[in-house]
Amino acid sequence: MITCWTTLRETARLAAAMTWPSTLAPALVGHWVSDSVRPSGTARTGDLAPFNGLAYGVIDGHVLAGWQTRDKEDSTAANPVWSVHDLGTGRLQASMTCGYDLNNNINAGNYGSHREYGVVASPDGRYLAAGPVVFDLRRKKGICLAKSGDRKAIVIVSIRDDGTAYGAVQQDSTAEGTEPAAVQVDLNEGPDTAKVLGRGTIAPLVTNVKGAGLFLSRDDNGALRVSLRRER
């Protein structure tokens, strides 16, 4: 979360300067372009070698980007590389390979107002996430929570400063009227620490609001309810 309005204005100014061309290559006008900050394992792609890269979102002075990778030797698609960059300089801060597709079958492209998940961060800025793509910027390490084998994907909605993340288990299909199961993950230990919370548990949308969490839910009439609940 950004708590300083000066920082907020500066981040907004830099974010507005980012370009979103048809090739989806991230860049900051007058500062950097994607081809100069590509993480290892990626390359220019296409017959005419257009710029590779998709600027997924911006938060707290960081850019979350996704990159296409070359197909495997058996011609099957390889997982994309996801990375975090300094918004002002483009400097690579962390990267990983993760099986969350760049477009995720969204025809308009998985970026800007069309992106599937919002980008969230812990209040102190150490952790950053968008859906199943998570980064620990202090350790310069990625944590992939995408579906893998029998393990279902976990979608992160909020993160505490201690690395406790809250979200939901992404089901292949959800019966009408049912909500995805809420889940808690220790990002310091990895995906295997995921713990499904009790039925009816609501994950906080924002953590550490003066010792409380911000929750969104709906009452029996479908009206939106906003509440602050202190940690027990």
Backbone hydrogen bonds, N-H to C=O, Kabsch-Sander energy under -0.5 kcal/mol:
donor,donor_aa,acceptor,acceptor_aa,energy
3,T,1,M,-0.6
5,W,3,T,-0.5
8,L,4,C,-2.3
9,R,5,W,-2.6
10,E,6,T,-2.2
11,T,7,T,-2.7
12,A,8,L,-2.5
13,R,9,R,-2.3
14,L,10,E,-2.4
15,A,11,T,-2.8
16,A,12,A,-2.2
17,A,13,R,-1.0
18,M,14,L,-0.5
18,M,15,A,-1.1
19,T,27,A,-1.9
24,L,21,P,-2.3
27,A,19,T,-0.6
28,L,32,W,-2.6
29,V,17,A,-1.5
29,V,27,A,-0.5
31,H,28,L,-2.7
32,W,28,L,-1.7
34,S,26,P,-1.3
36,S,33,V,-1.5
37,V,34,S,-1.7
42,T,39,P,-1.1
43,A,68,Q,-0.6
45,T,50,P,-1.3
49,A,46,G,-1.4
54,L,66,G,-2.3
55,A,24,L,-0.6
56,Y,54,L,-1.0
56,Y,64,L,-2.1
57,G,64,L,-1.4
59,I,62,H,-2.2
62,H,59,I,-2.0
63,V,85,H,-2.8
64,L,57,G,-2.9
65,A,63,V,-0.6
65,A,83,S,-2.8
66,G,54,L,-2.4
67,W,81,V,-2.6
72,K,76,T,-2.9
75,S,72,K,-2.2
81,V,67,W,-2.1
82,W,96,M,-3.2
83,S,65,A,-2.8
84,V,94,A,-2.5
85,H,63,V,-2.3
86,D,91,R,-2.3
87,L,61,G,-2.6
90,G,86,D,-2.6
93,Q,84,V,-3.2
94,A,84,V,-1.2
96,M,82,W,-2.3
98,C,80,P,-2.2
100,Y,98,C,-0.6
101,D,99,G,-0.7
106,I,103,N,-2.3
107,N,105,N,-0.7
109,G,106,I,-1.8
111,Y,109,G,-1.6
112,G,56,Y,-0.6
114,H,111,Y,-2.0
115,R,112,G,-1.4
120,V,118,G,-0.5
120,V,129,A,-3.0
122,S,127,Y,-2.0
125,G,122,S,-2.1
128,L,135,F,-2.2
129,A,120,V,-2.7
130,A,133,V,-2.4
131,G,118,G,-0.5
131,G,156,I,-0.7
133,V,130,A,-2.0
134,V,132,P,-0.6
134,V,143,I,-1.4
135,F,128,L,-3.1
136,D,141,K,-3.3
137,L,126,R,-3.0
137,L,135,F,-0.7
140,K,136,D,-0.7
141,K,136,D,-2.3
143,I,134,V,-3.3
145,L,132,P,-3.0
145,L,143,I,-0.6
148,S,151,R,-2.0
151,R,148,S,-2.1
154,I,145,L,-2.4
155,V,168,A,-2.9
156,I,131,G,-2.3
156,I,154,I,-0.6
157,V,166,Y,-3.0
158,S,166,Y,-1.7
160,R,164,T,-2.9
163,G,160,R,-1.8
165,A,163,G,-0.6
165,A,185,V,-3.2
166,Y,158,S,-2.8
167,G,183,V,-2.2
168,A,155,V,-2.0
169,V,181,A,-2.4
170,Q,153,A,-3.2
171,Q,169,V,-0.7
178,T,175,A,-2.0
183,V,167,G,-2.1
184,Q,195,K,-2.2
185,V,165,A,-2.5
187,L,163,G,-2.8
187,L,185,V,-0.9
189,E,186,D,-1.3
190,G,186,D,-2.0
193,T,190,G,-1.9
194,A,191,P,-2.0
195,K,184,Q,-2.6
197,L,182,A,-2.6
201,T,198,G,-2.2
203,A,201,T,-0.5
205,L,214,L,-3.0
206,V,214,L,-1.3
209,V,212,A,-3.7
210,K,208,N,-1.2
212,A,209,V,-0.6
213,G,229,R,-2.6
214,L,206,V,-2.7
215,F,213,G,-0.5
215,F,227,S,-3.0
217,S,225,R,-2.2
219,D,223,A,-2.2
222,G,219,D,-2.1
225,R,217,S,-3.9
227,S,215,F,-2.4
229,R,213,G,-2.3
231,E,211,G,-1.5
